[in-house]
Each structure stands twice: as C-alpha cells, then as structure tokens.
Amino acid sequence: MKLPLLIGNLGTTEIIIIALVVLLLFGGKKIPELMKGIGKGVKSFKQGMNEVEKEINDIDMTADDKNEKK
C-alpha cells in the first residue's frame, strides 16, 4: 500500500479551502503580521546559513594556506 504525499496532492480547491480557514481563524488583520514574522524568520535563517557557510570557507582557506606553506 503506497501512502501519497500530503503536499504533492494538494489541488487548487484544497489550497483555497486552507486559505479560507486560515483567514477565518486569524482574521484579516493578523495575517499580515503573521507573514511579516515568517519573513523575518526566513531572513534570519538565511543570514545564519550564510554566516556558517562563510566560516566553513574561511576554515578551508586557512587549511589550504597551511598546506601550501609546507
């Protein structure tokens, strides 16, 4: 028995129904605040990922410099 992926089987009708339920639960005034918070979270996550990637690249470069000096 194959279980379908939940996200892969969402059609237009289901997405509209979900959007309406969210609108009813949170109201029109809270949704922009929610989206702003989600946007800040995503921005912070990307910034953190970039900092970690930069640190890894810096460590690799210093290791390469030490290997070239030998």
C-alpha positions as CSV (number, residue, x, y, z in Angstrom):
1,M,0.0,0.0,0.0
2,K,1.5,3.3,-1.1
3,L,0.8,6.4,1.0
4,P,0.5,9.6,-1.0
5,L,2.5,12.6,0.0
6,L,0.2,15.3,1.6
7,I,1.8,18.3,-0.1
8,G,2.1,16.7,-3.6
9,N,-1.7,16.0,-3.8
10,L,-3.0,19.5,-2.9
11,G,-5.1,20.9,-5.7
12,T,-6.3,24.4,-6.2
13,T,-9.6,23.8,-4.4
14,E,-7.8,22.4,-1.3
15,I,-5.4,25.4,-1.2
16,I,-8.3,27.8,-1.4
17,I,-10.1,26.0,1.4
18,I,-7.0,26.1,3.6
19,A,-6.6,29.8,2.9
20,L,-10.2,30.5,3.8
21,V,-9.8,28.5,7.1
22,V,-6.6,30.5,7.9
23,L,-8.5,33.7,7.2
24,L,-11.3,32.7,9.4
25,L,-9.0,31.6,12.3
26,F,-6.7,34.6,12.3
27,G,-8.7,37.4,10.7
28,G,-7.7,39.8,8.1
29,K,-5.6,42.0,10.4
30,K,-3.5,39.2,11.9
31,I,-2.4,37.6,8.6
32,P,0.0,40.4,7.5
33,E,1.6,40.3,11.0
34,L,2.0,36.5,10.6
35,M,3.5,36.8,7.2
36,K,5.9,39.6,8.5
37,G,7.0,37.3,11.3
38,I,7.5,34.4,8.9
39,G,9.5,36.7,6.6
40,K,11.8,37.8,9.4
41,G,12.3,34.2,10.4
42,V,13.3,33.1,6.9
43,K,15.6,36.1,6.6
44,S,17.3,35.3,9.9
45,F,17.7,31.7,8.9
46,K,19.2,32.6,5.5
47,Q,21.6,35.0,7.2
48,G,22.6,32.3,9.7
49,M,23.2,29.9,6.9
50,N,25.4,32.4,5.0
51,E,27.4,33.1,8.1
52,V,28.0,29.3,8.7
53,E,29.0,28.9,5.0
54,K,31.4,31.8,5.3
55,E,33.0,30.3,8.4
56,I,33.4,27.0,6.7
57,N,35.0,28.6,3.6
58,D,37.4,30.6,5.9
59,I,38.4,27.4,7.7
60,D,39.0,25.7,4.3
61,M,41.1,28.7,3.1
62,T,43.3,28.7,6.2
63,A,43.8,25.0,5.9
64,D,44.8,25.4,2.3
65,D,47.2,28.2,3.2
66,K,48.9,26.0,5.8
67,N,49.2,23.1,3.3
68,E,50.8,25.4,0.7
69,K,53.5,26.6,3.2
70,K,54.7,23.1,3.9
